[in-house]
Each structure stands twice: as C-alpha cells, then as structure tokens.
Amino acid sequence: MNIKYSKILGFSLLFFVTLEGLDAFSIRNIPIYWIGVSFFLLVFVILYFFGFRIPNFNLINIRNWIIYGVFVTLFQSMFNDLVLPKYASTSYFQYISLRILKLALFLGIIYSLNYLFQKYSFEKIITFLLISCLIISTLSIISYFSYLIGYSDFPRNRSGSGGWTQPIERACSILRNYGTFREPSFLAIWTVPFIPYFFYLGKKNKKWYFLSLIPILSIVLSRSLTGYTALFFSAILIFLLIILIHKKAEFNLMIMLAIFLIVTFFSSSISYQFPPDNKYCENLSECVCVSEDKLDELKNSQSVPDATFGRLSEITSIGLDAFENTAFLIDYIFDQGFSLFGDGFGHSNIIFSYAADEASRKEIDNQIIYRNPGQVVSFNNLYANILMSTGLIGLLWFLYIIIDILRKLVLQNSKLQPFILTSIISTLFMFSYQAEELSSHLAIAIAFSLNMSKNE
C-alpha cells in the first residue's frame, strides 16, 4: 500500500510542477496554477485520510513556523476587513485564502518529498522533476520561434498583474522569451533552480549535458537579469566555498556557466527587435527606434551579451536608484515601521498597495496618473513580505530555519551538496528582487537538503 502512496504522490508532484509552469493560462478565469495547487493538496489530504502518514522529526520547526504564519493571517483578517483595490480580481476572503493555500502547499511539498525519499533515490526523484522543466522549456522555445518563423503563438488567456493579457509584441522592443509565463523573468525564476541538477545527473549520464541546452536557451532568450545574476553568483560562490571548506573543486559548476556563456553569445544570431509602429510616423523613412536612455538602449539591444552584461554594469553603476521598487520598499518599511507579529500574509500586501499608489502619484497635463492604479501590489521581495506579514518574530524565525539548513548542508561532504547549494542559493537570491511568496522550488531545495544524507 505504501508503494501506491509514493507513486500517487510522485505523479501528483510532477503534474503540479508542470501546471505551475503554465503560468499564463487559465480555465474559466481560474489560473491553471491554482488548479494545480488545489489538485496537489486535495491528493495529499485524501491520502492522509486513507492512512498515509509521514515521519516529521526534522520538519517540526518548519511546520510550526507555517502554523504561526497562518495564525497571524487568520487573526488579522478576522479583525481587519480591508477593501481591496478596485481592479483586484478576487474578494478579500478569496485573496487571503489563496495566501493560506500557498503556505499549505509549501509544507505539503516538503512532507511529500520527505516521504518519497524513503522510497526512491535522489536521481529518480530529480529526473522526474526535470521532465517538467524540459516540457516547459521546450514550450517556451516553440513560443519564441513563433515570432521569428511566423506561426501562431500560444493564446495566453490569464490576465496579467494589470488586469489584461501581457503584451509581447511592442514597437521597438526586443523579443524576449515569455514561454508559458506572463513575464520573461517569471520564466527564468521558475527554470533557474532546475539547472544545477542537469549537471549533477550529467556526471553519470552525459545525455543530461545536452538536455540542459533546452532550459539554458530558454533562460538566455528571456534576457532575465535576475535569472542570470542568481545562477552565476550562486555557482561561483558555491564553487569557491567547496574549495575553501572541503578542499575539492566541483568543475561541473564551471562547465554549467561555460555552456551558459556559449549559448548567450550564440543566441544573438536569433535575436529580434520589433519594428517601430508606422501609424505614429509622419514620414516612414524617419520612423526609427529611439532609446530613452543608455539603460533602455542596452535592454533592447539585439546583442544578448550587451543586453545582459552591459545592462548589469549600467545598473550597478547607478546604484540603488536603478531598483525603483527596492528603493521605495526600503523607504516604506522605514516610514511605516514593522510590528513584532505582522499584518498577516495578503493583508500586508493590501496595505502596501495603497501606499504604493500614493508614492507613484504624478500630475501630468492636470491629470492624476498612478503607476499601478487600483491593483494589489507585490513586495517583490520574500524577506520584506515575511517581515511585514509575520513581523520581526516571523522573519527571524524564518531566517533561523534557512541558516540552520544551509549550515548543515555546507558542512556535509557529498556529490550532491554543490548542486543542491547552488539551487537553493540561486532561489534565495531571486527572492530579493522578484518573488515574494514561498515557492515550490524553495520547498524542493529544503526537502533535498534535509534528506541528502539518506541518498548517499
């Protein structure tokens, strides 16, 4: 009977991760992602009802932190019924419920993998997960080439953060790989944590080196600076750390970066920039693309290395002001302050949204213009979200859990260690600029870290 549990959990996890990659699609206005979340948790609950149990001796701290986050969120929502911005697509109850569902998913993935590691090897489990990565990456490349060759792209039907479908084809903009996501950076953030595992499996079977070209090309064509920086920073850091602590070198991490660079320079040959919009040009011969500034010029450069590394150099030279969201977030936290217990997940976003509206308010031609009018705004930073949602207690507790996991992982000496570390560090890095909610990738990396010794 236990083997049946493991097979059901394994296929359910693969199914969910694949649906998670279909971020830009919905069924009857319900995002496929949330259908995947509901399906996975429903399977988990049904199996638990029929007797499925998981030893949780190493999950107590994580479990209790999740319970604490849920309690704070429920407590705040019971006594504070905020009005959502007018363009929000859900009610207050639905919005808060989805945040709690996300916390339950995070814990459910860790518990499920904890159980699967009792039945299967690391190689088998990660092979299963990489199947999902290959499916989504392949779909993204098919989508990208639809603009170059001229066949129909996927009809994305999930509303974007602004309440409309994300426009891909825009005058003078460079073609970036959206794949099955609403934003190019979302594609990179979802794909990057998988990449190190291709090179771990490649040590035993070289076909994985060749298969890694698919997701790597997918990331390169997205031109996501967050994805690039996270992967290179984490791989170099872990490479040096392993040499310093364990006196050995994991050259597969350098092979990974070398392949990334080769694909980056090659991809310029398939770069494409949309032409200027003729309907706004009085003289077609003078209808050209004009950059607003150096950063805009680099961002829309047909040279992928310039668009990536040149843009990184330009942003670095500008300093914090280049990260407008981060600069505002820091000011917001200092101005508003934070409590010991926080405002609850989701509830804190609503409060932040109204502050962001006021901060972005501008008067142009006697009209008031907002950057994100009537929308729920993301913190774009996991640590800020946890701080404002669960307070100082919740953030310090979370950081203690992560640091303790990393400490134990760094001190272990195994073949898996460098690749798990690279995956988890890249995920944590990306949480500083793009993602704000606990992701399935972080849950997967934590489960791998806690169970690594079992697979050696």
Summary of the structure (lengths in Angstrom):
residues: 456
radius of gyration: 22.5
end to end distance: 26.0
largest distance: 74.1
contacts: 1482
relative contact order: 0.13
helix: 66%
strand: 3%
